[in-house]
Amino acid sequence: MAAIQIAPARRGDAARLAAMSRRLVEAGLDPCWTESRIERHRQDPDSVVLTARLSGTVCGFAIMQYGDEAAHLNLLAVEKVQQRHGVGRALVQWLEETARGAGVFRVRLEVRGSNPGAQRFYAALGYEERGWVAGYYGAGEDALRYERDLSVRARRVE
Ligand SMILES: CC(C)(COP(=O)(O)OP(=O)(O)OC[C@H]1O[C@@H](n2cnc3c(N)ncnc32)[C@H](O)[C@@H]1OP(=O)(O)O)[C@@H](O)C(=O)NCCC(=O)NCCS
């Protein structure tokens, strides 16, 4: 596969990212990641909207919001044809490095209970299950919460 470029989203990306979220993440739910909401995150100094581009076209993206004590991974999606080529891992690793650089050593996220592929992905990246959240996505869909302590690797490399 050609080289993937990981970089913050550009002005004008939000519409495509919202469409990807509807298709890949929020299918069957009332979509809440609208173009305007993604654009607000893009301009928010406490958030990063990160894209993966292949030959200039967005093939994956992630949104992370940084707090004082923890960062929250709000959204992550990779186009189906590019899945299982390391794009999701590269996006998450970029965001984790940025969190470490900002002195934030905990990442939290939720995954749809009906999404075993994403659950295996986060487990493969070292995220630990932290229990279920009933009705997180509205009636009938629970979330599985995950968390990763980034200081574990940071201590090993010191
Ligand atoms: C979850 C998702 C982001 C993973 O992205 P990806 O680029 O395909 O993942 P990677 O190629 O970086 O995978 C890294 C590792 O995670 C694990 N993994 C990834 N997808 C997996 C799956 N469907 N089943 C089991 N393990 C999986 C594997 O161990 C993989 O390494 P390997 O391919 O060498 O075996 C992608 O499948 C996706 O966009 N899914 C739809 C949207 C979604 O579920 N988003 C997450 C919830 S917000």
The ligand as an SDF file (V2000), in Angstrom:
LIG
                    3D

 48 50  0  0  0  0  0  0  0  0999 V2000
  -11.7480   -0.3310   14.3030 C   0  0  0  0  0  0  0  0  0  0  0  0
  -10.9500    0.2570   13.1210 C   0  0  0  0  0  0  0  0  0  0  0  0
  -10.7740    1.7520   13.3450 C   0  0  0  0  0  0  0  0  0  0  0  0
   -9.5680   -0.4130   13.0910 C   0  0  0  0  0  0  0  0  0  0  0  0
   -8.7900    0.2300   12.0860 O   0  0  0  0  0  0  0  0  0  0  0  0
   -7.7680   -0.6050   11.1610 P   0  0  0  0  0  0  0  0  0  0  0  0
   -6.9540    0.3530   10.3990 O   0  0  0  0  0  0  0  0  0  0  0  0
   -8.5310   -1.6280   10.3900 O   0  0  0  0  0  0  0  0  0  0  0  0
   -6.9040   -1.3530   12.2700 O   0  0  0  0  0  0  0  0  0  0  0  0
   -5.3540   -1.7990   12.1690 P   0  0  0  0  0  0  0  0  0  0  0  0
   -5.0870   -2.3500   10.8120 O   0  0  0  0  0  0  0  0  0  0  0  0
   -4.4910   -0.6860   12.6350 O   0  0  0  0  0  0  0  0  0  0  0  0
   -5.3580   -2.9900   13.2310 O   0  0  0  0  0  0  0  0  0  0  0  0
   -4.4190   -3.1210   14.2700 C   0  0  0  0  0  0  0  0  0  0  0  0
   -4.6830   -4.4360   14.9770 C   0  0  0  0  0  0  0  0  0  0  0  0
   -5.9660   -4.4060   15.6340 O   0  0  0  0  0  0  0  0  0  0  0  0
   -6.5790   -5.7100   15.5290 C   0  0  0  0  0  0  0  0  0  0  0  0
   -7.8040   -5.5950   14.7110 N   0  0  0  0  0  0  0  0  0  0  0  0
   -8.1860   -4.5690   13.9140 C   0  0  0  0  0  0  0  0  0  0  0  0
   -9.4010   -4.8080   13.3770 N   0  0  0  0  0  0  0  0  0  0  0  0
   -9.7900   -6.0160   13.8260 C   0  0  0  0  0  0  0  0  0  0  0  0
  -10.9420   -6.8240   13.6160 C   0  0  0  0  0  0  0  0  0  0  0  0
  -11.9660   -6.4230   12.8300 N   0  0  0  0  0  0  0  0  0  0  0  0
  -11.0110   -8.0190   14.2370 N   0  0  0  0  0  0  0  0  0  0  0  0
  -10.0160   -8.4430   15.0560 C   0  0  0  0  0  0  0  0  0  0  0  0
   -8.8780   -7.7150   15.2920 N   0  0  0  0  0  0  0  0  0  0  0  0
   -8.7820   -6.5280   14.6890 C   0  0  0  0  0  0  0  0  0  0  0  0
   -5.5560   -6.6260   14.8740 C   0  0  0  0  0  0  0  0  0  0  0  0
   -4.7610   -7.1800   15.9050 O   0  0  0  0  0  0  0  0  0  0  0  0
   -4.7550   -5.6460   14.0480 C   0  0  0  0  0  0  0  0  0  0  0  0
   -3.4630   -6.0890   13.7540 O   0  0  0  0  0  0  0  0  0  0  0  0
   -3.2430   -7.1360   12.5140 P   0  0  0  0  0  0  0  0  0  0  0  0
   -4.0510   -6.6260   11.3460 O   0  0  0  0  0  0  0  0  0  0  0  0
   -1.7630   -7.0710   12.2990 O   0  0  0  0  0  0  0  0  0  0  0  0
   -3.7450   -8.4520   13.0040 O   0  0  0  0  0  0  0  0  0  0  0  0
  -11.6650   -0.0250   11.7640 C   0  0  0  0  0  0  0  0  0  0  0  0
  -11.9650   -1.4040   11.6860 O   0  0  0  0  0  0  0  0  0  0  0  0
  -12.9390    0.7700   11.5670 C   0  0  0  0  0  0  0  0  0  0  0  0
  -12.9060    1.9130   11.1270 O   0  0  0  0  0  0  0  0  0  0  0  0
  -14.0890    0.1580   11.8710 N   0  0  0  0  0  0  0  0  0  0  0  0
  -15.3790    0.8340   11.6760 C   0  0  0  0  0  0  0  0  0  0  0  0
  -15.5490    2.0190   12.6160 C   0  0  0  0  0  0  0  0  0  0  0  0
  -15.2910    1.6520   14.0490 C   0  0  0  0  0  0  0  0  0  0  0  0
  -15.6360    0.5750   14.5220 O   0  0  0  0  0  0  0  0  0  0  0  0
  -14.6540    2.5850   14.7920 N   0  0  0  0  0  0  0  0  0  0  0  0
  -14.2510    2.3600   16.1840 C   0  0  0  0  0  0  0  0  0  0  0  0
  -15.2950    2.7280   17.1400 C   0  0  0  0  0  0  0  0  0  0  0  0
  -15.4660    4.5090   17.2920 S   0  0  0  0  0  0  0  0  0  0  0  0
  1  2  1  0
  2  3  1  0
  2  4  1  0
  2 36  1  0
  4  5  1  0
  5  6  1  0
  6  7  2  0
  6  8  1  0
  6  9  1  0
  9 10  1  0
 10 11  2  0
 10 12  1  0
 10 13  1  0
 13 14  1  0
 14 15  1  0
 15 16  1  0
 15 30  1  0
 16 17  1  0
 17 18  1  0
 17 28  1  0
 18 19  1  0
 18 27  1  0
 19 20  2  0
 20 21  1  0
 21 22  1  0
 21 27  2  0
 22 23  1  0
 22 24  2  0
 24 25  1  0
 25 26  2  0
 26 27  1  0
 28 29  1  0
 28 30  1  0
 30 31  1  0
 31 32  1  0
 32 33  2  0
 32 34  1  0
 32 35  1  0
 36 37  1  0
 36 38  1  0
 38 39  2  0
 38 40  1  0
 40 41  1  0
 41 42  1  0
 42 43  1  0
 43 44  2  0
 43 45  1  0
 45 46  1  0
 46 47  1  0
 47 48  1  0
M  END
$$$$
